[in-house]
Amino acid sequence: EHANIGLTHDGHDAIFQTVFAPSPNGCDGDKDDGVGHLVIHDMDTGECRPVINEQRGYPYTTSSTHVSARAHQKPGWIAMSSVGYHRDYKHFSNKKKPPVFFSEIYLANTDPDNEVVCRLAHHRSFGKEATRGKYHSYFGEPHATISPSGTRILFGSDWYDSGSVDSYVIELPGFKRK
């Protein structure tokens, strides 16, 4: 399961993790035992806390979900990307609403007093389902990475299995050009 080490909103070292199977010891009373798109394991206190999971109204963890906790100048802000399950790829062409987090880049503020999830963009990557490129298809997964200042998110996409992978940047409201 994908994870990244970073700082909580109050400066604790933590593992920010995408979880598909229950935590061996549960997750501090969470009814899903710590399964979810984003779960925090505070390395200073031992606390386990889900931020994005079914108990909070989100779908079961989406396939190929990645976490970036690199915004050390904005502790607790986490960038994420999810690709989705093969059965959902039909939503690229059927004009029906796709499931939440299918082919998305999103951002979470994990401060428990101000938690928010912002769905930012669709990356339209086929990821491991890509067939047209001369690259390993895994490299087409977005793997969103947040900047140290927490103002930009970089990700890759094979853009509808185009045959190549390109890089894209989302500039968040706090970004200022120098």
C-alpha positions as CSV (number, residue, x, y, z in Angstrom):
1,E,0.0,0.0,0.0
2,H,1.3,3.4,-0.9
3,A,2.5,5.8,1.8
4,N,4.6,8.9,2.4
5,I,6.3,10.3,5.5
6,G,5.6,13.9,6.4
7,L,4.4,16.2,9.1
8,T,1.0,16.5,10.7
9,H,-0.6,19.9,11.0
10,D,1.0,20.3,14.5
11,G,4.4,19.1,13.5
12,H,4.5,15.4,14.4
13,D,6.2,12.9,12.2
14,A,3.6,10.7,10.5
15,I,3.0,8.1,7.9
16,F,0.2,9.2,5.5
17,Q,-1.0,6.0,3.9
18,T,-3.5,4.6,1.4
19,V,-4.9,1.4,3.0
20,F,-6.8,-1.5,1.3
21,A,-6.8,-4.0,4.2
22,P,-7.6,-3.6,7.9
23,S,-4.8,-2.5,10.2
24,P,-3.7,-5.4,12.4
25,N,-4.6,-3.6,15.6
26,G,-7.5,-1.7,14.2
27,C,-7.3,2.1,14.0
28,D,-8.3,3.7,17.3
29,G,-12.0,2.7,17.1
30,D,-12.5,3.4,13.3
31,K,-15.3,1.0,12.2
32,D,-13.3,0.3,9.0
33,D,-10.2,-0.6,10.9
34,G,-8.1,2.0,9.1
35,V,-9.0,1.2,5.5
36,G,-9.3,4.2,3.3
37,H,-7.8,6.5,0.7
38,L,-5.9,8.5,3.4
39,V,-5.1,7.3,6.9
40,I,-2.6,9.0,9.2
41,H,-0.3,7.1,11.6
42,D,1.2,9.6,14.0
43,M,4.7,8.4,14.8
44,D,5.0,10.5,17.9
45,T,1.7,9.5,19.6
46,G,0.9,6.2,17.9
47,E,-2.6,7.5,16.9
48,C,-4.2,6.1,13.8
49,R,-6.8,8.4,12.2
50,P,-8.6,8.0,8.9
51,V,-9.2,11.2,6.9
52,I,-10.7,9.9,3.6
53,N,-12.6,6.6,4.0
54,E,-16.1,5.0,3.8
55,Q,-17.1,6.0,7.3
56,R,-16.7,9.6,6.2
57,G,-18.8,9.2,3.1
58,Y,-16.2,8.3,0.5
59,P,-16.1,5.2,-1.6
60,Y,-13.9,2.2,-0.8
61,T,-10.2,2.9,-1.6
62,T,-9.6,3.4,-5.3
63,S,-7.0,1.4,-7.2
64,S,-3.6,3.0,-7.8
65,T,-4.0,5.7,-5.2
66,H,-0.8,7.6,-4.3
67,V,0.0,10.0,-1.5
68,S,2.4,12.9,-1.3
69,A,3.2,14.5,2.1
70,R,6.1,16.7,0.9
71,A,4.7,20.1,1.7
72,H,6.9,20.6,4.8
73,Q,6.1,24.4,4.7
74,K,2.4,23.6,5.0
75,P,2.3,20.6,7.3
76,G,-0.8,18.4,7.1
77,W,-1.6,19.3,3.5
78,I,-1.5,16.1,1.4
79,A,-1.7,15.7,-2.4
80,M,-3.2,12.5,-3.8
81,S,-3.9,10.8,-7.1
82,S,-6.1,7.9,-7.9
83,V,-6.5,6.0,-11.2
84,G,-9.4,3.6,-10.6
85,Y,-10.5,0.1,-11.4
86,H,-10.7,-1.4,-15.0
87,R,-14.5,-1.5,-14.8
88,D,-14.6,2.3,-14.5
89,Y,-12.6,3.1,-17.7
90,K,-15.9,3.1,-19.5
91,H,-16.6,6.5,-17.9
92,F,-13.9,8.1,-20.2
93,S,-16.3,7.7,-23.1
94,N,-19.9,7.1,-21.9
95,K,-20.6,10.6,-20.7
96,K,-21.9,9.3,-17.4
97,K,-20.7,10.6,-14.0
98,P,-17.7,8.5,-12.9
99,P,-17.2,7.3,-9.3
100,V,-15.6,9.8,-6.8
101,F,-11.8,9.8,-7.2
102,F,-11.7,8.0,-10.5
103,S,-8.9,9.5,-12.5
104,E,-8.5,12.4,-10.1
105,I,-5.9,14.6,-8.4
106,Y,-7.1,15.8,-5.0
107,L,-5.8,17.7,-1.9
108,A,-6.5,17.1,1.8
109,N,-6.0,19.4,4.8
110,T,-5.6,16.8,7.6
111,D,-6.0,19.2,10.5
112,P,-8.8,17.6,12.5
113,D,-10.2,21.1,13.4
114,N,-10.3,22.1,9.7
115,E,-10.4,18.9,7.6
116,V,-11.2,19.5,4.0
117,V,-10.9,17.4,0.8
118,C,-10.5,19.4,-2.5
119,R,-11.1,17.5,-5.7
120,L,-8.8,19.5,-8.1
121,A,-8.6,17.8,-11.6
122,H,-9.0,14.8,-13.7
123,H,-5.7,13.4,-15.0
124,R,-7.2,11.0,-17.6
125,S,-4.4,8.5,-17.3
126,F,-4.9,4.9,-18.1
127,G,-1.9,3.9,-16.0
128,K,-1.4,0.2,-15.9
129,E,-4.2,-0.3,-18.4
130,A,-2.3,1.7,-21.1
131,T,-1.3,-0.3,-24.2
132,R,-0.1,2.2,-26.8
133,G,3.2,3.5,-25.4
134,K,6.8,2.1,-25.6
135,Y,7.2,2.8,-21.9
136,H,6.3,0.6,-18.9
137,S,2.6,1.4,-18.4
138,Y,3.0,1.9,-14.6
139,F,4.9,5.1,-15.4
140,G,1.7,6.5,-16.9
141,E,0.1,6.6,-13.4
142,P,-0.1,10.2,-12.1
143,H,1.9,9.9,-8.8
144,A,1.0,13.4,-7.8
145,T,3.7,15.2,-5.8
146,I,3.1,18.4,-3.8
147,S,5.8,21.1,-3.7
148,P,7.5,21.9,-0.4
149,S,5.6,25.2,-0.2
150,G,2.2,23.4,-0.8
151,T,1.4,25.6,-3.7
152,R,1.9,23.3,-6.7
153,I,1.2,19.7,-7.5
154,L,3.1,17.9,-10.3
155,F,1.8,14.7,-11.9
156,G,2.2,12.6,-15.0
157,S,-0.4,11.3,-17.3
158,D,-0.6,9.2,-20.5
159,W,-3.7,11.2,-21.3
160,Y,-6.2,8.6,-22.6
161,D,-3.5,6.1,-23.4
162,S,-1.9,8.5,-25.9
163,G,1.3,6.6,-26.3
164,S,3.5,8.9,-24.2
165,V,3.6,10.3,-20.7
166,D,3.7,14.0,-20.1
167,S,4.0,16.2,-16.9
168,Y,1.4,18.6,-15.7
169,V,1.3,21.1,-12.9
170,I,-1.6,22.4,-10.9
171,E,-1.0,25.8,-9.4
172,L,-2.9,26.2,-6.1
173,P,-4.3,29.6,-4.9
174,G,-1.2,30.3,-2.7
175,F,1.2,30.1,-5.6
176,K,2.9,33.3,-6.6
177,R,5.3,33.7,-9.6
178,K,8.6,35.4,-8.8
